[in-house]
Amino acid sequence: MYTSLFYKEWIKARKLLLLLLVVFAAAVAYTLLTTIKQFHANPVAFWEFIVENNSIRTGYMRYLPLGAGILLAIVQLTPEMHNRRLKLTLHLPLDESKILCSMSGFGLALLSGLFILSGTALLLGLRIYFCPEIVYSDFIASLPWWMGGFTAYLLTVWICLEPVWKQRIFNAIPALCCISLFYTKALPGAYVPLLPWLTVLMTAGFFFPFYSAIRFKHGVQ
């Protein structure tokens, strides 16, 4: 049963995943090529600018995880909500909570693979030109963006599963407020004290879709 569920989700998400792989690969390549160009043009001035201004080399990736999370949730859930096809899925011979966990877990697994692959490639590329301390600083500075991608995915699933359009709009308001917390501009390292709270918020987002699924099951309109 799980194999069938995962295959169904893969059929829906495979084209988008290929597109996201191309976009993320292009962003990583552009970041590294820009860094190489600036480094070789004037190494001394480049280092001075980085040290004095706490510059972040991963800035081009800032909103890509956010967009990936939102698009993947829409691609997964829009077909389910069209003509209320989700009812057929929830009537499979499997516990409803397990079905929702499987669908969300599949999306999170795809995002995890995409984020880890692109993030690792970017940081390893930067490591060629920068010391571990600077690369680590970039990683910490960009970590909330990747977490924001996961949170955006879960909250978009919550909104998409909601059966009432008016309630979807109400749900979108707190969702936008929560997501904005991951993208507030700050100096490198400023987010470190907030990372545990952001982790709690991201984890809580996993349970929100269950509420909308219950409303859908009960036929709320």
C-alpha positions in Angstrom: 0.0 0.0 0.0 2.8 2.4 0.9 4.5 1.6 -2.4 1.4 2.6 -4.3 1.0 5.8 -2.4 4.6 6.8 -3.0 4.4 6.0 -6.6 1.2 8.1 -6.9 3.0 11.0 -5.3 6.1 10.5 -7.5 3.9 10.6 -10.7 2.6 14.0 -9.6 5.9 15.5 -8.5 8.5 14.1 -10.9 8.3 16.9 -13.5 8.5 19.6 -10.9 11.4 17.9 -9.2 13.3 17.8 -12.5 12.6 21.6 -12.9 13.7 22.3 -9.4 16.9 20.4 -9.8 17.8 22.5 -12.9 16.9 25.7 -11.1 18.9 24.9 -8.0 21.9 23.7 -10.0 21.8 26.9 -12.0 21.7 29.0 -8.8 24.6 27.0 -7.3 26.7 27.4 -10.4 25.9 31.1 -10.7 26.9 31.7 -7.1 30.2 29.8 -7.5 31.1 31.4 -10.8 30.3 34.9 -9.4 32.5 34.2 -6.4 35.4 32.9 -8.6 35.2 36.0 -10.8 35.2 38.4 -7.9 38.0 36.5 -6.2 40.3 36.5 -9.2 39.5 40.1 -10.2 40.8 41.6 -6.9 41.5 39.1 -4.1 42.6 41.7 -1.5 39.6 43.9 -2.0 37.3 40.9 -2.1 38.5 39.6 1.2 38.3 43.1 2.8 34.7 43.4 1.6 33.7 40.0 3.1 35.4 40.6 6.4 34.3 44.2 7.0 30.7 43.8 5.7 29.9 40.2 6.9 28.9 39.4 3.3 27.0 36.2 2.6 27.9 34.3 -0.5 24.8 32.1 -0.5 22.3 35.0 -0.9 21.2 33.9 -4.4 19.7 30.8 -2.8 17.6 32.8 -0.3 14.1 32.3 -1.7 14.6 29.2 -3.7 13.7 26.8 -0.8 10.6 28.8 -0.1 9.4 28.6 -3.7 10.3 24.9 -3.9 8.3 24.1 -0.8 5.2 26.0 -2.0 5.2 24.6 -5.5 5.7 21.0 -4.4 2.8 21.2 -2.0 0.5 22.7 -4.7 1.6 20.0 -7.2 0.9 17.3 -4.7 -2.4 18.5 -3.3 -4.2 20.3 -6.2 -5.0 17.0 -8.0 -6.2 15.6 -4.7 -8.6 18.5 -4.0 -9.9 18.6 -7.6 -13.4 17.1 -7.6 -12.6 16.0 -4.0 -10.4 13.1 -5.1 -8.9 13.1 -1.7 -11.9 11.2 -0.5 -10.8 8.2 -2.6 -7.3 8.4 -1.1 -8.6 8.6 2.5 -10.8 5.5 1.8 -7.8 3.3 1.1 -7.4 0.3 3.5 -5.0 2.2 5.6 -5.3 4.5 8.6 -6.0 8.1 7.5 -3.2 9.6 9.6 -0.7 7.2 8.0 -1.9 8.2 4.6 -1.4 11.9 5.4 2.0 11.2 7.0 3.0 9.2 3.9 2.0 12.0 1.5 3.7 14.7 3.6 6.7 12.5 4.3 7.2 11.9 0.6 7.3 15.6 -0.1 9.6 16.3 2.8 11.9 13.5 1.6 12.1 15.1 -1.9 12.8 18.5 -0.5 15.4 17.1 1.9 17.3 15.4 -1.0 17.1 18.6 -3.1 18.2 20.9 -0.3 21.0 18.6 0.9 22.4 18.0 -2.6 22.4 21.7 -3.6 23.5 23.0 -0.2 26.4 20.5 0.0 27.5 21.3 -3.5 27.4 25.1 -2.7 29.3 24.8 0.5 32.0 22.5 -0.9 32.5 24.9 -3.8 32.9 27.8 -1.4 35.3 25.8 0.7 37.8 26.0 -2.2 38.2 29.7 -1.7 37.3 30.3 1.9 38.4 29.0 5.3 36.0 26.7 7.3 35.0 29.5 9.6 33.6 31.6 6.8 31.9 28.6 5.1 30.3 27.7 8.5 29.1 31.3 8.9 27.5 31.1 5.5 25.9 27.8 6.5 24.4 29.2 9.7 23.2 32.3 7.9 21.4 30.3 5.2 20.0 27.5 7.5 16.8 29.4 8.3 16.1 29.7 4.6 16.2 25.9 4.1 14.1 25.4 7.3 11.7 28.0 5.8 11.3 25.8 2.7 10.2 22.9 4.8 7.8 25.1 6.8 6.4 26.7 3.7 5.7 23.2 2.3 3.9 22.0 5.4 1.8 25.2 5.8 0.9 25.1 2.1 -0.3 21.5 2.5 -2.4 22.7 5.4 -4.0 25.5 3.2 -4.5 23.2 0.2 -6.3 20.5 2.3 -8.7 23.0 3.7 -12.1 22.4 2.0 -13.5 26.0 2.5 -12.0 28.7 0.4 -12.7 31.4 2.9 -10.9 29.5 5.6 -8.0 29.0 3.2 -7.5 32.7 3.1 -7.7 32.9 6.9 -5.1 30.1 7.2 -2.8 31.9 4.7 -2.5 34.9 7.0 -0.8 33.2 10.0 1.1 31.0 7.5 2.7 34.1 5.9 3.5 35.5 9.3 5.2 32.3 10.3 7.2 31.9 7.1 8.4 35.6 7.3 10.2 34.7 10.5 12.6 32.6 8.5 13.5 35.3 6.1 14.1 38.4 8.2 17.3 40.1 7.2 20.0 39.9 9.9 23.8 39.7 10.3 25.4 36.2 10.0 25.0 34.5 13.4 22.1 36.6 14.6 19.7 33.8 14.0 21.5 31.3 16.1 19.5 32.0 19.4 16.3 31.6 17.4 17.1 28.3 15.7 15.5 26.2 18.4 12.3 28.2 18.2 12.3 28.0 14.4 12.8 24.2 14.7 9.7 24.0 17.0 7.7 26.1 14.6 8.8 23.9 11.6 7.9 20.7 13.5 4.5 22.1 14.6 3.7 22.7 10.9 3.7 19.0 10.3 0.5 18.6 12.4 -1.5 21.4 10.9 -2.7 19.5 7.8 -4.4 16.9 10.0 -6.9 19.5 11.1 -7.8 20.5 7.5 -8.1 16.8 6.6 -10.5 16.2 9.5 -12.6 19.1 8.3 -12.5 17.7 4.7 -13.5 14.2 5.9 -16.5 15.6 7.9 -17.7 17.5 4.8 -17.3 21.0 6.1 -18.4 23.6 3.5 
